[in-house]
Amino acid sequence: MNGQTVAILESRLGEQLAELIARRGGVPMRAPALAEVPDVDPPHIAALIREWQTQPVKAAIFQTGVGTRALFKTADALGLTVTLLTLLAATTVVVRGPKPTGALRSRAVRIDLSAKEPYTTAEVLAELAGIALDGERVVVQRYGAPNPHLEHGLLARGASTIEIPTYRWALPEDTQPMADLVDALQRGEIASVVVTSASQVHNLFAFAATLGRAEGLADNLNSILVASIGPVSTAALAHFGVKTALEASPPKLGPLVSALDAALSS
């Protein structure tokens, strides 16, 4: 990467991503734009599981690894893990990608349907195409924000959804690195910005708006190489008028860094 500065919006895997960039000769600048805040209500989870016992569901959709693990951790604390496993054994289990797959397999949960790459909501709905959902109930492990595309897709099939929240997305407590990034972009000191989730984009622009610099942020991003991990992040960037220079294929950190290295080293 020829010693060029690469900004990273990732928080949870930010250190890992920074190490990958440094190994390729880049200078990582960490500016976390997203915080995962626990949002588990144990009594609510207990009520949902008990309701599930009396009103069976057709399918259970798991969207994230961190949310799936949080659900099971809560069930452990409530003494309801065996009940949850029994309920899952009697329904169609659907996963969005490798992270919830790993979390479920660690609990020996059978997986019936797995979304194909690039692991977006469209692929989840495609996996469900062969299942009759009219009049059925579907449990959805929610990620950090509601997923209206998934909800509308299920409603269009005649299903009703039961969301299980486990965490929510928010701005980091320390927003100074984001402010430093906005300044560095304005000064032309950044060669590339790496985006690994749509919520990072929304948070970065919302924060820039509080500084009165959202419009300038789009212009500055369009003057550098913006790297996206997949189509959902790319769509979020496009929403704010930012053009994506490259998109990882498959949508994983390794291919993303490799493509970024090739682009910056050319």
N, C-alpha and C positions, 0 to 999 in steps of 0.2 A: 504493500500500500504506500510505499515510498515516503513514510513518515508523515502522512497527511492525517489531519484530525477528523475523527469520526464520532459524531454525537450519538449517544445511546439513550433511548427513552424507556427502555425496559427496567423494571425494578427488581422483581423476584429473581430473575436469571441475569441480572445486569452484570454481576461480577464475572460469571461464566462467559458472557458475550464479550466483555471487555478483554478477558484473557485471550479469547480466540482472535480478536482484532489485533491485539498486541503481538501475538505470535506471527501474524502476517505482515508485521512492520508498520501497522497503523498506530496512531496515538488516540486511545479512547477517551472520550469526554462523557462522563456519566451525568445525565440529567433526568432522573426518574420522573415520569409524568403520570404515574398511576400508583395507588396504594390499595391493597386488598384488605378491607376492614371486615373482621368477623361479624356476621349478621345472623347468628344461630339463636333461635328461640326454642329451647328444649321442650317446654310445654306444647308449643305449636307442632314440633316434630312428633311428639308422643301422640297428639290428637290425630295427626295425619295418618300415622301408622295404624292406630286403632280404627280409624274410619276406613282405611284400606282393607282391614280384616273383614269388615261387614259389607263393604261395597267394592268388590274386586275391580281391578283396572286391566285394560287390554295391553298396555305397553308402558314401560318406564324408560325415559330418555335421560342419559347421563352426558352432560356437555363438557365438564372439566374434571381434571384429576383432583385439584385442590378442594373443589366442592364435594366431590364424591367421598374423599377421605374425611372431610368435616362432617358429612352426614353419618358415616359409620362411627366416627368418634363420639358423636352425640348419642347415637343408638347404644353404643357401649356403655356410656355413662347412665343411660336410662334403663339399662338391662333389657333392651328390646332388640338386640342384634339378631338373635335366633329368629324372632318373629319377622324381622325385616328380610332376612335371608329366605325364610319360608315363603314370604309374599313374592319375592323376586323369582323364586323357582317356579312360581305358578303364572308368571306373566312373560311377555316378550321384552327382553332387555336390549336396548339400543344404545350404542355408544357413538360419540361424535368424532373421536380420534384416539391416538395412542395413549394419551395421559389418563383419561377415564378408564380406558381398557386396562392399563396397568393397575389402577386403584381397585377395580373390580376383581381382577384376577388374584390380587393379594388376599381377597376375601373368598376366593373359590366360587365366585358368581359366574354362572353360565352366561355367555354373551351370544345373543341370537342374530343381531344385525349390527354391522359396523359400517359407518359412513366411509366412503372412499375419499381419496385425496381430491381436493385440498381441504377436506374436513369442514366444509361450511354447512350452514343450515340447509342449503339446497340438496346436498348429498344425504343429509339425515332424512329429509322428506322423500327423497327418491327411494331410500331403503324401505320406507314405510308404504310405498305405493301398492304393494301386494297384500296388504293387511286391511281387512274391513274395519273401519273406524267409526262408521255412522252409529251414533248413539252410545259410543264407548267413552270410557274415561282414560286419560293418559297422564301419567305422572311425569313432570319435567323438573330435573335438577337444574335450577337456575344458576347461571353464572353471575358475574358482578352487576349485571343490569338486565332488565326484561329483554326478551327476544321476540319482538312483534312479528317478524317474518315467520318464525316457527309457530307462534300462537295462531296467526292468521291461516297458515297452511293447515294446521290441525282442525281449526274451526271450519274451514272450507270443506273438510272431509267429514264433517258432522260430529267431531269429537269434542269433548269438554276437557279442559286442562286443569291439572292440580299442580301448582308450582311449589317446589321445596327450596326456599332461599337458604343459603349457608354463608354467603359473604356478599359484600357490595364493593363497588369500585368508587374511589374518591381521589381527590388530590393528595399528594404526599404532605405530611406535616411541614416539611422543610421545602419550600418552593424556591429557595435562592438559586439552586442549580438550574432550574428552569429559566429564571430571570437571567442568569449568566449566559445560558444558551441563546436566548433571544438577543442579548447584546452581542454575543460573538457572531451570530448570523448576520446582524446588521453591519458589523465591521468586516465581514468577509473572511473570517478566520476558520470557518468550518468547510471541509471538503464534502462531507456526506452526513446524512442523518438516517439512522436505522430505526424503522418502525416495526414493532412486533405485535401490536394489537390496535384495533380501531379506537378503543377507549383512550389510548395514549394521545392519539390525534385530537380527539374531541377535548380532552383535558388541556392539551398544550394551547389550542386556540382559545379555549375559554379563559385560561390564565392570561394569555397575551391580550385578550379583550379587556381584562381588568387594568392592564397597563396602557390601553389605548393603542395597541400595536398589532392587532390581529391582521389588518389588511397588509401591512408591511411584512408580516411574517410569511404570508403566502408568497409574496414576491421574492423574498429572500430564499425560501425553500426552492422555488422554481429556478433559482440561479445556481443550485448545487445538485449533487447526485443524491436523490432520495431513494432509499432501498426499502422495500416492503416484504414482509414474510409471506404474504398471501393475498388473495382477492378481497377478503373482508377489509383488511387494512388499506389496500389500494383504493377501494371504494370510499372509505372514510377520507382519504387524502383528496380524492377527486371532488368530494362534497365541498371541500374548502378551496377548490381551484388549484390544487397542487398536482403536478404531473409526476408520476412514479417512473424513475429511470430503469429500475429492475425489480423483478419479483421472483422470490425463491421458488424453485421447483425441484423436489417437493417442498412444501411449506415447513421447513425445519431450519434450526439455527445453522447447522453445518453447511447445507447448500446456500443459505443466504450469505454467509461470510465468504464462501468460495466465489460466488458471483460478484460480491462486492470487491474482493481482492482483485479479480480479473479486470473489473471496470476501472478501479483506481490505479492499477499497475500498468494499464495500457497506455 
